[in-house]
Amino acid sequence: MKSLVAYFSRAGGNYAGGNIVNLNKGNTEIIANKIKELTGSDIFQIRTLNPYPEDYRKTVEIAREELNNDSRPDLAETLNDINDYDTIYIGYPNWCGTMPMAVFKFLESYDFSGKKIIPFCTHEGSGFGGSVYDIQRLCPNSKILEGIAVRGSEAGSPEISMKIEFYLKEEELIN
């Protein structure tokens, strides 16, 4: 069987170290590509049909509204078949203490029974928040591993690459 890195990431205005910075590539995308490189996994970007604004504050406003209303944005595309994979790395930024609602929609769109799920998230100090609990709730018949939470502003650093590689080796996901 194969593994898949499925991730949601957003470029544009992002919060980093107390400031709003403009990113050409989202932090979660950087981590997703590192995991793909180390594991040889297939990769799938979770994208919404209507992209979020590049403006950080407007995106936060929409994210809070989606969370408060328990709404699910439409996704731009779907996977052909989740059954091709036994291990799923699911990545996302921590938005409002959990995953973006697009990731909820992705997880609700497939049957992850019997699959191994490894969450990874980017954040600026709040770690996973309640997202791992939410994944456990949405995928009750899956094996959820501890995962990796990375400070987004450090996503491209060599130390983070080593941390990811160490974690994957420790979990026997790579040699």
C-alpha contacts under 8 A as a table, 3 or more apart, distances in Angstrom:
res1	aa1	res2	aa2	distance
1	M	84	D	6.64
1	M	85	Y	5.77
1	M	86	D	5.90
2	K	41	S	6.83
2	K	42	D	7.77
2	K	84	D	6.51
2	K	85	Y	4.77
2	K	86	D	6.12
2	K	87	T	6.85
3	S	39	T	7.96
3	S	40	G	7.86
3	S	41	S	4.88
3	S	42	D	6.37
3	S	85	Y	5.18
3	S	86	D	6.07
3	S	87	T	4.62
3	S	88	I	5.72
3	S	89	Y	7.63
4	L	41	S	5.05
4	L	42	D	4.74
4	L	43	I	5.60
4	L	44	F	7.33
4	L	85	Y	6.42
4	L	87	T	6.39
4	L	88	I	4.90
4	L	89	Y	6.07
5	V	32	A	6.43
5	V	35	I	7.39
5	V	36	K	6.51
5	V	41	S	6.25
5	V	42	D	6.12
5	V	43	I	4.65
5	V	44	F	6.17
5	V	88	I	5.95
5	V	89	Y	4.60
5	V	90	I	6.10
5	V	91	G	7.50
6	A	32	A	7.75
6	A	43	I	5.87
6	A	44	F	4.70
6	A	45	Q	5.74
6	A	46	I	6.58
6	A	88	I	7.06
6	A	89	Y	6.06
6	A	90	I	5.02
6	A	91	G	6.27
7	Y	28	T	7.15
7	Y	29	E	7.04
7	Y	32	A	6.65
7	Y	44	F	6.53
7	Y	45	Q	5.12
7	Y	46	I	5.54
7	Y	89	Y	7.85
7	Y	90	I	5.55
7	Y	91	G	4.26
7	Y	92	Y	5.71
7	Y	103	V	7.94
8	F	28	T	6.98
8	F	29	E	7.39
8	F	45	Q	5.89
8	F	46	I	4.83
8	F	47	R	6.48
8	F	91	G	6.16
8	F	92	Y	4.93
8	F	93	P	7.35
8	F	100	P	7.95
8	F	102	A	7.63
8	F	103	V	6.86
9	S	26	G	5.25
9	S	27	N	6.87
9	S	28	T	5.17
9	S	29	E	5.54
9	S	45	Q	7.75
9	S	46	I	7.80
9	S	92	Y	6.09
9	S	93	P	6.69
10	R	25	K	7.24
10	R	26	G	4.77
10	R	27	N	7.68
10	R	28	T	7.78
10	R	29	E	7.98
10	R	52	Y	7.94
11	A	14	N	7.39
11	A	22	N	7.37
11	A	23	L	5.12
11	A	24	N	5.52
11	A	25	K	4.92
11	A	26	G	4.28
11	A	27	N	7.81
11	A	54	E	7.09
12	G	21	V	7.78
12	G	22	N	4.91
12	G	23	L	4.93
12	G	24	N	6.32
12	G	25	K	7.71
12	G	26	G	7.58
12	G	54	E	4.59
12	G	55	D	6.79
12	G	56	Y	7.40
13	G	20	I	6.04
13	G	21	V	5.44
13	G	22	N	4.45
13	G	23	L	6.34
13	G	54	E	5.60
13	G	55	D	5.34
13	G	56	Y	4.66
14	N	20	I	5.36
14	N	21	V	5.39
14	N	22	N	6.20
14	N	23	L	6.88
14	N	56	Y	5.64
15	Y	18	G	6.60
15	Y	19	N	5.63
15	Y	20	I	4.55
15	Y	21	V	6.27
15	Y	56	Y	7.44
15	Y	124	E	7.35
16	A	19	N	5.36
16	A	20	I	6.11
16	A	21	V	6.53
16	A	124	E	6.38
16	A	152	G	7.09
16	A	153	S	5.49
17	G	124	E	7.01
17	G	153	S	7.00
20	I	56	Y	7.33
23	L	26	G	6.15
25	K	29	E	6.76
25	K	30	I	7.22
26	G	29	E	5.28
26	G	30	I	6.65
27	N	30	I	5.20
27	N	31	I	6.62
27	N	93	P	7.89
27	N	122	T	6.67
27	N	152	G	5.41
27	N	153	S	7.38
27	N	155	A	5.72
27	N	156	G	7.71
28	T	31	I	5.14
28	T	32	A	6.05
28	T	91	G	6.49
28	T	92	Y	5.91
28	T	93	P	6.27
28	T	121	C	6.70
28	T	122	T	5.85
28	T	152	G	7.38
28	T	155	A	7.60
29	E	32	A	4.91
29	E	33	N	6.13
30	I	33	N	5.35
30	I	34	K	6.39
30	I	155	A	6.50
30	I	156	G	6.60
31	I	34	K	5.06
31	I	35	I	6.29
31	I	155	A	6.37
31	I	156	G	7.72
32	A	35	I	5.21
32	A	36	K	6.17
32	A	43	I	7.88
32	A	91	G	6.85
33	N	36	K	4.94
33	N	37	E	6.05
33	N	43	I	7.98
34	K	37	E	5.04
34	K	38	L	6.22
34	K	161	S	7.10
35	I	38	L	5.14
35	I	39	T	5.95
35	I	40	G	7.98
35	I	41	S	7.69
35	I	164	I	7.45
36	K	39	T	5.31
36	K	40	G	5.31
36	K	41	S	4.95
36	K	42	D	6.78
36	K	43	I	6.73
37	E	40	G	5.63
37	E	41	S	7.51
38	L	165	E	7.15
38	L	174	I	7.26
39	T	173	L	7.27
39	T	174	I	6.11
44	F	79	L	7.80
46	I	75	L	7.12
46	I	76	A	7.73
46	I	77	E	7.66
46	I	102	A	7.25
46	I	103	V	7.21
46	I	106	F	7.33
47	R	51	P	7.33
47	R	75	L	5.75
47	R	76	A	5.50
47	R	77	E	7.22
47	R	102	A	7.45
48	T	51	P	5.52
48	T	52	Y	7.82
48	T	73	P	6.36
48	T	74	D	5.76
48	T	75	L	4.24
48	T	76	A	5.02
48	T	102	A	6.64
49	L	73	P	7.50
49	L	74	D	5.51
49	L	75	L	4.99
49	L	76	A	4.10
49	L	77	E	7.87
50	N	73	P	7.93
50	N	74	D	7.58
50	N	76	A	7.77
52	Y	59	T	5.88
52	Y	62	I	7.97
53	P	56	Y	7.39
53	P	58	K	6.48
53	P	59	T	5.71
54	E	58	K	8.00
54	E	59	T	7.29
55	D	58	K	5.50
55	D	59	T	6.29
56	Y	59	T	5.17
56	Y	60	V	6.23
57	R	60	V	5.06
57	R	61	E	6.22
58	K	61	E	5.06
58	K	62	I	6.33
59	T	62	I	5.14
59	T	63	A	6.03
60	V	63	A	4.97
60	V	64	R	6.09
60	V	95	W	7.75
61	E	64	R	5.29
61	E	65	E	6.23
62	I	65	E	5.04
62	I	66	E	6.12
63	A	66	E	5.15
63	A	67	L	6.17
63	A	95	W	7.04
63	A	96	C	7.44
63	A	100	P	6.88
63	A	101	M	7.53
64	R	67	L	5.08
64	R	68	N	5.95
64	R	96	C	6.63
65	E	68	N	5.14
65	E	69	N	6.03
66	E	69	N	5.24
66	E	70	D	5.76
66	E	71	S	4.97
66	E	72	R	6.93
66	E	73	P	7.98
66	E	101	M	6.71
67	L	70	D	4.90
67	L	71	S	6.53
67	L	96	C	7.89
67	L	100	P	8.00
67	L	101	M	6.67
68	N	71	S	7.86
70	D	101	M	7.84
71	S	101	M	7.05
72	R	101	M	5.54
72	R	102	A	6.16
72	R	104	F	7.25
72	R	105	K	5.72
73	P	101	M	6.84
73	P	102	A	5.80
73	P	105	K	7.25
74	D	102	A	7.53
74	D	105	K	7.83
75	L	78	T	7.27
75	L	102	A	6.96
75	L	105	K	7.73
75	L	106	F	7.79
79	L	82	I	6.64
81	D	84	D	6.03
82	I	85	Y	5.84
82	I	110	Y	6.86
82	I	111	D	7.69
82	I	112	F	7.81
83	N	86	D	7.31
85	Y	88	I	6.94
85	Y	115	K	7.70
86	D	114	G	7.57
86	D	115	K	4.96
86	D	116	K	6.23
87	T	115	K	5.76
87	T	116	K	4.68
87	T	117	I	5.95
87	T	118	I	7.65
88	I	115	K	7.16
88	I	116	K	6.15
88	I	117	I	4.84
88	I	118	I	6.21
89	Y	117	I	5.79
89	Y	118	I	4.64
89	Y	119	P	5.74
89	Y	120	F	7.13
90	I	117	I	6.92
90	I	118	I	6.14
90	I	119	P	4.79
90	I	120	F	6.13
91	G	119	P	5.82
91	G	120	F	4.68
91	G	121	C	5.38
92	Y	99	M	6.18
92	Y	100	P	7.09
92	Y	103	V	7.38
92	Y	120	F	6.69
92	Y	121	C	4.90
92	Y	122	T	6.50
93	P	99	M	6.52
93	P	100	P	7.20
93	P	121	C	5.17
93	P	122	T	4.60
93	P	123	H	5.93
94	N	97	G	5.88
94	N	98	T	5.29
94	N	99	M	5.41
94	N	100	P	7.16
94	N	121	C	6.32
94	N	122	T	6.12
94	N	123	H	5.36
94	N	126	S	7.47
94	N	127	G	7.31
94	N	128	F	6.49
94	N	129	G	7.08
94	N	131	S	7.76
95	W	98	T	5.48
95	W	99	M	5.67
95	W	100	P	5.68
96	C	99	M	7.75
97	G	126	S	7.25
97	G	128	F	7.39
97	G	129	G	4.69
97	G	130	G	5.95
97	G	131	S	7.16
98	T	128	F	6.83
98	T	129	G	5.53
98	T	130	G	5.17
98	T	131	S	4.31
98	T	134	D	7.65
99	M	102	A	7.97
99	M	103	V	6.23
99	M	104	F	7.10
99	M	131	S	5.59
100	P	103	V	5.58
100	P	104	F	6.96
101	M	104	F	4.89
101	M	105	K	6.27
102	A	105	K	5.00
102	A	106	F	6.25
103	V	106	F	4.91
103	V	107	L	6.14
104	F	107	L	5.21
104	F	108	E	6.11
104	F	138	L	7.88
105	K	108	E	5.13
105	K	109	S	6.15
106	F	109	S	5.18
106	F	110	Y	7.18
107	L	110	Y	6.06
107	L	112	F	7.88
107	L	135	I	7.81
107	L	138	L	6.77
107	L	139	C	7.45
108	E	111	D	7.66
108	E	138	L	6.69
111	D	139	C	7.80
112	F	115	K	5.43
112	F	139	C	6.08
112	F	141	N	7.03
112	F	142	S	6.04
113	S	139	C	6.97
113	S	140	P	7.52
113	S	141	N	4.61
113	S	142	S	5.03
114	G	141	N	6.03
114	G	142	S	5.01
114	G	143	K	6.95
115	K	141	N	7.89
115	K	142	S	5.09
115	K	143	K	6.26
116	K	142	S	5.92
116	K	143	K	4.75
116	K	144	I	5.98
116	K	145	L	7.28
117	I	142	S	6.84
117	I	143	K	6.09
117	I	144	I	4.81
117	I	145	L	6.20
118	I	144	I	6.04
118	I	145	L	5.14
118	I	146	E	6.85
118	I	147	G	5.14
119	P	132	V	7.23
119	P	144	I	7.72
119	P	145	L	7.23
119	P	146	E	7.24
119	P	147	G	4.76
119	P	148	I	6.58
120	F	147	G	5.42
120	F	148	I	4.65
120	F	149	A	5.55
120	F	150	V	7.63
121	C	127	G	7.45
121	C	128	F	6.45
121	C	148	I	6.56
121	C	149	A	4.87
121	C	150	V	6.16
122	T	127	G	7.37
122	T	149	A	5.86
122	T	150	V	4.82
122	T	151	R	5.47
122	T	152	G	4.80
122	T	155	A	7.74
123	H	126	S	5.97
123	H	127	G	5.79
123	H	128	F	7.67
123	H	149	A	7.27
123	H	150	V	6.32
123	H	151	R	4.93
123	H	152	G	5.23
124	E	127	G	7.50
124	E	151	R	5.14
124	E	152	G	5.95
124	E	153	S	7.17
125	G	151	R	6.59
126	S	129	G	5.88
127	G	149	A	5.55
127	G	150	V	7.28
127	G	151	R	7.65
128	F	131	S	5.63
128	F	132	V	6.63
128	F	149	A	6.15
129	G	132	V	7.66
130	G	133	Y	5.48
130	G	134	D	6.37
131	S	134	D	4.88
131	S	135	I	6.18
132	V	135	I	5.01
132	V	136	Q	6.20
133	Y	136	Q	5.04
133	Y	137	R	6.17
134	D	137	R	5.02
134	D	138	L	6.13
135	I	138	L	5.06
135	I	139	C	5.83
135	I	144	I	7.94
136	Q	139	C	5.17
136	Q	140	P	5.36
136	Q	142	S	7.72
136	Q	144	I	6.86
137	R	140	P	5.56
139	C	142	S	5.58
148	I	164	I	7.38
148	I	167	Y	7.78
150	V	154	E	7.20
150	V	155	A	6.60
150	V	160	I	7.49
151	R	154	E	5.50
151	R	155	A	6.56
152	G	155	A	5.07
153	S	156	G	7.81
154	E	157	S	5.46
154	E	160	I	6.87
155	A	160	I	6.28
156	G	160	I	7.00
156	G	161	S	7.50
157	S	160	I	5.42
157	S	161	S	6.62
158	P	161	S	5.04
158	P	162	M	6.30
159	E	162	M	5.14
159	E	163	K	6.15
160	I	163	K	4.86
160	I	164	I	6.12
161	S	164	I	5.22
161	S	165	E	6.21
162	M	165	E	5.05
162	M	166	F	5.99
163	K	166	F	5.12
163	K	167	Y	6.16
164	I	167	Y	5.14
164	I	168	L	6.18
165	E	168	L	5.18
165	E	169	K	6.18
166	F	169	K	5.20
166	F	170	E	6.04
167	Y	170	E	5.05
167	Y	171	E	6.19
168	L	171	E	5.22
168	L	172	E	6.13
168	L	173	L	5.06
168	L	174	I	5.80
169	K	172	E	4.82
169	K	173	L	5.83
169	K	174	I	5.16
169	K	175	N	5.95
170	E	173	L	7.62
171	E	174	I	7.95
172	E	175	N	6.68
